[in-house]
Amino acid sequence: MPENRPPHGKGQPVLDELQLVCGNFNMDLLADIIGMAGTSLVVGAFFLLQLNKVSPKGLTYNLMNLIGALFLLFSLCINFNLASFVIEVFWIAASVIGLMQYRKNKNAVQTA
């Protein structure tokens, strides 16, 4: 474990709560699994977009990006990296904007 990071259960409320739920489960492993799932969703959404399988304004693309970014953000709460944390916050914001635009456009089509 890196010396500059306190051990689990030592003043990190999120980790303390997760450790209560997960017991002795390796939190770094959990963070890696969830982070890789998030990476798969974000990269998968991009590949689907490049293959013209999804629309950048569609529900699937924006949900995949939002859920993927949330998973990555969770992972970063365990293994923090400021630059990655910041980009995930912006990725979440962009995905939420995309979902709001999707909903607005869907409502406009239904009322027309």
Rosetta blueprint (number, residue, H / E / L):
1 M L
2 P L
3 E L
4 N L
5 R L
6 P L
7 P L
8 H L
9 G L
10 K L
11 G L
12 Q L
13 P H
14 V H
15 L H
16 D H
17 E H
18 L H
19 Q H
20 L H
21 V H
22 C H
23 G L
24 N L
25 F L
26 N L
27 M H
28 D H
29 L H
30 L H
31 A H
32 D H
33 I H
34 I H
35 G H
36 M H
37 A H
38 G H
39 T H
40 S H
41 L H
42 V H
43 V H
44 G H
45 A H
46 F H
47 F H
48 L H
49 L H
50 Q H
51 L L
52 N L
53 K L
54 V L
55 S L
56 P L
57 K L
58 G L
59 L H
60 T H
61 Y H
62 N H
63 L H
64 M H
65 N H
66 L H
67 I H
68 G H
69 A H
70 L H
71 F H
72 L H
73 L H
74 F H
75 S H
76 L H
77 C H
78 I H
79 N L
80 F L
81 N L
82 L H
83 A H
84 S H
85 F H
86 V H
87 I H
88 E H
89 V H
90 F H
91 W H
92 I H
93 A H
94 A H
95 S H
96 V H
97 I H
98 G H
99 L H
100 M H
101 Q H
102 Y H
103 R H
104 K H
105 N H
106 K H
107 N H
108 A H
109 V H
110 Q H
111 T H
112 A L
